[in-house]
C-alpha cells in the first residue's frame, strides 16, 4: 500500500524507489502483486507514461486515508508510550517466538518501560480467554469462536528432506508418490474435548491435487485385515440415503489410499526439523526455519515445481475483554512490526 501511494505521489516507480530507498524492480513487483491481489489494473500505459485507472484513482484515495490514520496512530502511540503500564501475557509458537518475536520484543520493552511481558512459547492450541492470555500469536485458522483474530501475514512453508534420505528411498516426482515414503507430520492442535490428535494437513499440502493419478496405477498399499467375525449386513434393504452415503464413504476411502502414512508426528517444528536433518523422512516446515539448511545442502526441497504454500499468522485476542493500556500498546506494536509493509 505504501509503495503504491509513493509511486502515485512521486510520479513514477523510479522516483518511488529513490524516495523509499528500494530497488526499482522491487517497486514494480510489489505493484504487480497488489494488482493481482485486488484483481484490478491500477495503472495503464499511455505512450511512454503511466497513469492511474479509475480503480487506481479510487484505491489511491482510500490508501492515503488509511496511511494518514496509521501515521496519526503512531504519533499518538509515541506521545502516550510512557503512559502505558501493566502486564501483558503473550503466547506464541516455539519457532516463531524464538526466531522472530523474542528478538523484536527488545525494542518494544525499550519503548514501553512500564509494561511487563510474560512470554510463553509452545506449539499447543490456545484460547486467549480460556487459557488466560492477553494476546496469542497463532498459525492457521483460529480454533475459538470467542477469539478476535488480527491478520499479520503469511508464513511460507517448504516440503523438505535430507539428501541422505532421498538417496536411500528415492526422490518423489509427483505428490501421489509420497504414499511410498516415510513422512513426518505436525500434530494438529485440537480443543481439549477432541480425542487424540491427528496429523496436521500442514505436513503435506495438496501440491497438485488436479494431477493425481488413479489409485489403481500406484503400487499396492497395505490394507486392514478384514473382520471375519463381523455380522453380515448385506441381506436387509438399505434405508433411504444409505446408498449415497456408502458411495461417498467409498470415495473417501479411495482418496485416503493416496494419503501418505505418517511415520512420526510431533507438535514441535524444531523437533521435526532435527528429524529431517537426521534423514528420518519428508516433512513440511516453515521456509524461514530451513532456509539456511537448503542453502547449505543439508536439506533439499521436495517437489520444487509444486505451487508455493503458506499458512496464515494472526494475533488472537479475547474478543469480549476490554483492552488495557499495556495490551493496546502491545497490539499496536505487533501490527506495525509484523504486518507486511506493502499489501
Residue pairs with C-beta under 8 A, 6 or more apart in sequence:
1 34
1 63
1 66
1 67
1 342
1 343
2 20
2 67
2 341
2 342
3 16
3 20
3 22
3 27
3 30
3 31
3 34
3 341
3 342
4 30
4 31
4 34
4 42
4 59
4 60
4 63
4 342
5 60
5 63
5 64
5 67
6 16
6 19
6 20
7 13
7 15
7 16
7 27
7 31
8 52
8 56
8 60
10 16
10 18
10 19
12 50
13 24
13 27
13 28
13 31
14 24
14 27
16 22
16 27
17 23
17 24
17 26
17 27
20 27
30 342
31 42
31 43
34 42
34 342
34 343
35 41
35 42
37 343
38 55
38 59
40 53
40 55
40 56
40 59
41 53
41 55
41 56
42 52
42 53
42 55
42 56
42 59
43 50
43 51
43 52
43 53
43 56
44 50
44 51
44 52
44 53
52 60
73 332
74 336
77 329
77 332
77 333
80 325
81 111
81 112
81 329
82 112
82 113
82 114
83 114
83 325
84 112
84 114
84 115
84 325
84 326
84 328
84 329
85 114
85 115
85 325
85 326
86 114
86 115
86 116
86 324
86 325
86 326
86 327
87 115
87 116
87 117
87 118
87 326
88 115
88 116
88 117
88 118
88 134
88 135
88 324
88 326
88 327
88 330
89 118
89 120
89 132
89 133
89 134
89 135
90 101
90 117
90 118
90 119
90 120
90 133
90 134
90 135
90 136
90 137
90 330
91 119
91 120
91 121
91 122
91 126
91 128
91 131
91 133
91 135
91 136
91 137
92 101
92 119
92 120
92 121
92 136
92 137
93 121
93 122
93 123
93 137
93 138
93 139
93 269
94 121
94 122
94 123
94 268
94 269
94 270
95 269
95 270
95 286
95 288
95 289
96 137
96 139
96 155
96 286
96 313
97 119
97 121
97 137
98 121
99 288
99 289
100 288
100 338
101 119
101 137
102 119
104 337
104 338
105 117
105 119
108 115
108 117
108 330
108 333
108 337
109 115
109 117
111 333
112 326
112 329
112 330
112 333
114 326
115 326
115 329
115 330
116 326
117 330
120 133
123 189
123 267
123 268
123 269
124 189
124 267
125 143
125 189
125 190
125 191
126 133
126 136
126 138
126 189
126 316
127 143
127 144
127 146
127 147
127 191
128 134
128 135
128 136
128 144
128 146
128 147
128 316
128 317
128 318
129 144
129 146
129 147
129 318
129 320
129 321
130 144
130 146
133 318
134 317
134 318
134 324
134 327
134 330
135 315
135 316
135 317
135 327
135 330
135 331
135 334
136 147
136 315
136 316
136 317
137 152
137 313
137 314
137 315
137 316
137 334
138 149
138 313
138 314
138 315
138 316
139 155
139 311
139 312
139 313
140 200
140 202
140 311
140 312
141 312
142 149
142 314
142 316
143 189
143 190
143 191
144 316
146 318
146 319
146 320
147 316
147 317
147 318
147 319
148 316
148 317
148 318
148 319
149 314
149 315
149 316
150 314
150 315
150 316
150 317
150 331
150 335
151 312
151 313
151 314
151 339
152 313
152 314
152 315
152 334
152 335
152 338
152 339
153 312
153 313
153 338
153 339
153 340
154 310
154 311
154 312
154 313
155 286
155 287
155 288
155 310
155 311
155 312
155 313
156 286
156 287
156 288
156 308
156 309
156 310
157 202
157 205
157 284
157 285
157 286
157 287
157 309
157 310
157 311
158 284
158 285
158 286
158 287
158 290
158 294
158 301
159 204
159 205
159 207
159 282
159 283
159 284
159 301
159 302
159 303
159 306
160 276
160 282
160 283
160 284
160 285
160 290
160 293
160 294
160 299
160 300
160 301
160 302
161 276
161 279
161 281
161 282
161 283
161 299
161 300
161 302
162 276
162 277
162 278
162 279
162 298
162 299
162 300
163 297
163 298
163 299
163 300
164 279
165 182
165 279
165 280
165 281
165 282
166 300
166 302
168 279
169 181
169 182
171 300
171 302
172 178
172 180
172 181
172 282
172 302
172 303
173 303
174 208
174 211
174 213
174 303
175 204
175 206
175 207
175 208
175 209
175 211
175 212
175 303
175 306
176 212
176 213
176 218
176 258
178 204
178 260
178 282
179 218
179 221
179 257
179 258
179 259
179 260
179 261
180 218
180 219
181 260
181 281
181 282
182 261
182 263
182 280
182 281
182 282
183 203
183 204
183 260
183 261
183 262
183 263
183 281
183 282
183 283
184 203
184 262
184 263
184 264
184 265
184 266
184 272
184 275
184 276
184 280
184 281
184 282
184 283
185 199
185 200
185 203
185 204
185 262
185 264
185 265
185 266
185 283
186 199
186 200
186 202
186 203
186 265
186 266
186 267
186 269
186 272
186 283
186 284
187 197
187 198
187 199
187 200
187 265
187 266
187 267
188 197
188 198
188 199
188 200
188 201
188 202
189 197
189 267
190 197
190 198
197 265
197 267
199 262
199 265
202 284
202 311
203 262
203 265
203 283
203 284
204 260
204 282
204 284
205 284
205 309
207 303
207 306
207 307
207 309
208 303
208 306
208 307
212 258
215 254
215 257
215 258
218 257
218 258
221 257
238 246
263 280
263 281
264 275
264 280
264 281
266 272
266 275
269 285
269 286
269 289
270 289
272 283
272 285
273 285
273 289
273 290
275 281
275 283
276 282
276 283
276 285
276 290
276 299
277 293
277 298
277 299
282 302
284 309
290 299
293 299
294 300
294 301
313 338
315 331
315 334
315 335
315 338
317 323
317 327
317 331
323 331
